[in-house]
């Protein structure tokens, strides 16, 4: 509920917001990468995506609620369709799902959604032509599937040029569940905090 309210706040604001979904792997990577450490700590919203963070929170006397990118993505897509917000997906061109497959899955599940999916390489900057496409499309929400740390670095560096964007979020392989190229762990496994083991 709190995050849903935050989406409303971000989408009606006058500036872009970076949303991250850190897990233990991301936190450990940031300890060795100063730029990544900085980006994660400057994010407007960080949502615990990883059971290890929940355990670490308990040890540190803090309570974290785990909410994955795979939980967030359908919620934001549904909101975008309902509110007629344009959505862009920056998709890793060597990932499980292609831009065409994601586009087809979006049309099937969110038929009224105004979306554009771009296949891009795993780089930390957008090319001039990619930026031009996004500027012309003017997305309100941008998803990036490059995986960590590329997705956060690319979004951080691109946001100043994406004038229309209000939410930019790195969600790794979440669209692979929407295209059915990957199958999520059963609910029972997720409740036990063993989704990582299912993926492994």
C-alpha positions as CSV (number, residue, x, y, z in Angstrom):
1,X,0.0,0.0,0.0
2,X,2.8,2.4,0.9
3,X,4.6,1.7,-2.4
4,X,1.4,2.2,-4.4
5,X,1.0,5.6,-2.7
6,X,4.6,6.4,-3.6
7,X,3.9,5.6,-7.3
8,X,1.2,8.2,-7.3
9,X,3.5,10.7,-5.7
10,X,6.3,10.1,-8.2
11,X,4.0,10.0,-11.3
12,X,2.5,13.4,-10.5
13,X,5.7,15.1,-9.6
14,X,7.8,17.4,-11.8
15,X,11.0,15.3,-11.9
16,X,12.2,11.7,-12.6
17,X,12.7,9.2,-9.9
18,X,15.1,6.2,-9.8
19,X,13.8,3.0,-8.2
20,X,16.1,0.2,-7.3
21,X,15.4,-3.4,-6.1
22,X,18.6,-4.4,-4.2
23,X,19.3,-8.0,-3.3
24,X,22.3,-9.4,-1.4
25,X,24.3,-9.8,-4.7
26,X,23.7,-6.1,-5.5
27,X,24.7,-4.9,-2.0
28,X,28.0,-6.9,-2.2
29,X,28.7,-5.6,-5.7
30,X,28.3,-2.0,-4.5
31,X,30.9,-2.6,-1.8
32,X,33.5,-3.0,-4.6
33,X,32.1,-0.4,-7.1
34,X,32.1,3.2,-5.7
35,X,29.9,4.6,-8.5
36,X,27.3,1.8,-8.0
37,X,27.4,2.4,-4.3
38,X,26.7,6.1,-4.9
39,X,23.8,5.4,-7.3
40,X,22.1,2.9,-5.0
41,X,22.3,5.4,-2.1
42,X,20.9,8.2,-4.3
43,X,17.9,6.3,-5.5
44,X,14.5,7.8,-4.6
45,X,13.2,4.4,-3.6
46,X,15.0,1.1,-2.8
47,X,12.8,-2.0,-2.4
48,X,14.2,-5.1,-0.7
49,X,14.3,-7.8,-3.4
50,X,16.0,-10.7,-1.7
51,X,15.3,-12.9,1.3
52,X,18.9,-12.3,2.5
53,X,18.1,-8.7,3.1
54,X,15.1,-9.6,5.2
55,X,17.4,-11.8,7.3
56,X,20.0,-9.1,7.5
57,X,17.3,-6.7,8.6
58,X,16.3,-9.0,11.5
59,X,19.9,-9.2,12.6
60,X,20.2,-5.4,12.5
61,X,16.9,-4.9,14.4
62,X,15.0,-3.6,11.3
63,X,12.0,-5.1,9.6
64,X,12.1,-5.3,5.8
65,X,9.2,-6.4,3.6
66,X,10.4,-8.3,0.6
67,X,8.8,-7.2,-2.7
68,X,10.4,-8.3,-5.9
69,X,10.8,-6.7,-9.3
70,X,8.5,-9.4,-10.5
71,X,5.8,-8.3,-8.1
72,X,6.2,-4.6,-8.9
73,X,6.3,-4.8,-12.7
74,X,2.7,-6.1,-13.3
75,X,1.4,-3.6,-10.8
76,X,3.1,-0.7,-12.6
77,X,2.0,-1.9,-16.0
78,X,-1.6,-2.2,-14.8
79,X,-1.5,1.4,-13.4
80,X,0.1,2.7,-16.6
81,X,-2.7,1.1,-18.8
82,X,-5.4,2.5,-16.5
83,X,-3.9,6.0,-16.4
84,X,-2.8,6.0,-20.1
85,X,0.9,6.5,-19.2
86,X,3.4,5.6,-22.0
87,X,5.8,2.9,-20.9
88,X,9.2,2.1,-22.4
89,X,11.1,-1.1,-21.9
90,X,14.9,-1.1,-22.4
91,X,15.5,-4.8,-23.0
92,X,18.8,-6.6,-23.0
93,X,19.3,-7.9,-26.5
94,X,21.0,-11.1,-25.2
95,X,18.4,-11.9,-22.6
96,X,15.8,-14.7,-22.6
97,X,13.0,-12.5,-24.1
98,X,13.3,-10.4,-27.2
99,X,11.7,-7.0,-27.7
100,X,9.1,-8.6,-30.1
101,X,8.2,-11.3,-27.5
102,X,7.8,-8.7,-24.8
103,X,5.8,-6.5,-27.0
104,X,3.4,-9.4,-27.9
105,X,3.1,-10.4,-24.3
106,X,2.2,-6.8,-23.3
107,X,-0.4,-6.5,-26.0
108,X,-2.0,-9.8,-24.8
109,X,-2.1,-8.9,-21.1
110,X,-2.4,-5.1,-21.2
111,X,-4.1,-4.5,-24.6
112,X,-4.7,-0.7,-23.9
113,X,-1.1,-0.1,-22.8
114,X,0.9,2.4,-24.8
115,X,4.3,0.8,-24.9
116,X,7.6,0.7,-26.8
117,X,10.2,-2.0,-26.3
118,X,13.8,-1.5,-27.4
119,X,16.4,-4.2,-27.6
120,X,19.7,-2.7,-26.5
121,X,23.2,-4.1,-25.6
122,X,24.5,-4.3,-22.0
123,X,26.0,-0.9,-21.8
124,X,25.8,1.9,-19.2
125,X,24.9,4.6,-21.7
126,X,22.2,4.9,-24.3
127,X,23.2,5.8,-27.9
128,X,22.1,9.0,-29.5
129,X,19.6,7.1,-31.7
130,X,18.2,5.3,-28.7
131,X,17.8,8.5,-26.7
132,X,16.1,10.1,-29.7
133,X,13.5,7.2,-29.9
134,X,12.8,7.7,-26.2
135,X,12.5,11.4,-26.4
136,X,10.0,11.2,-29.3
137,X,8.0,8.5,-27.5
138,X,8.1,10.4,-24.1
139,X,7.6,7.5,-21.7
140,X,6.3,8.2,-18.2
141,X,7.7,4.9,-16.9
142,X,10.9,3.2,-18.0
143,X,11.8,-0.4,-17.2
144,X,15.3,-1.7,-17.8
145,X,16.1,-5.4,-18.0
146,X,19.9,-5.3,-18.3
147,X,20.5,-6.7,-14.8
148,X,22.8,-5.2,-12.1
149,X,24.8,-3.0,-12.2
150,X,24.2,-2.1,-15.9
151,X,20.5,-1.2,-15.5
152,X,20.9,1.2,-12.6
153,X,24.0,2.9,-14.1
154,X,22.3,3.3,-17.5
155,X,19.1,4.7,-15.9
156,X,21.1,7.0,-13.6
157,X,23.0,8.5,-16.5
158,X,20.0,8.7,-18.9
159,X,17.4,10.3,-16.6
160,X,18.5,13.9,-17.0
161,X,17.8,13.5,-20.8
162,X,14.4,11.7,-20.3
163,X,12.3,14.8,-19.6
164,X,9.0,13.0,-19.6
165,X,10.0,10.1,-17.4
166,X,8.8,10.0,-13.8
167,X,9.7,6.4,-12.7
168,X,12.8,4.6,-14.0
169,X,13.3,1.1,-12.5
170,X,15.7,-1.8,-13.1
171,X,13.9,-5.1,-12.9
172,X,16.3,-7.7,-14.3
173,X,14.5,-10.7,-15.7
174,X,11.0,-9.8,-14.6
175,X,9.7,-9.6,-18.2
176,X,10.8,-13.2,-18.7
177,X,8.0,-14.2,-16.4
178,X,5.5,-12.2,-18.4
179,X,6.7,-13.8,-21.7
180,X,6.7,-17.2,-20.0
181,X,10.4,-17.7,-21.0
182,X,11.0,-18.3,-17.3
183,X,8.7,-19.7,-14.6
184,X,8.5,-18.2,-11.2
185,X,8.9,-20.3,-8.1
186,X,5.6,-21.6,-6.6
187,X,4.1,-19.4,-4.0
188,X,5.1,-21.8,-1.2
189,X,8.8,-21.5,-2.2
190,X,8.4,-17.7,-2.2
191,X,6.8,-17.6,1.2
192,X,9.7,-19.7,2.6
193,X,12.2,-17.2,1.1
194,X,13.6,-19.9,-1.2
195,X,12.9,-18.3,-4.6
196,X,16.6,-18.0,-5.2
197,X,17.0,-21.7,-4.7
198,X,14.2,-22.4,-7.3
199,X,16.0,-20.1,-9.8
200,X,19.3,-21.8,-9.1
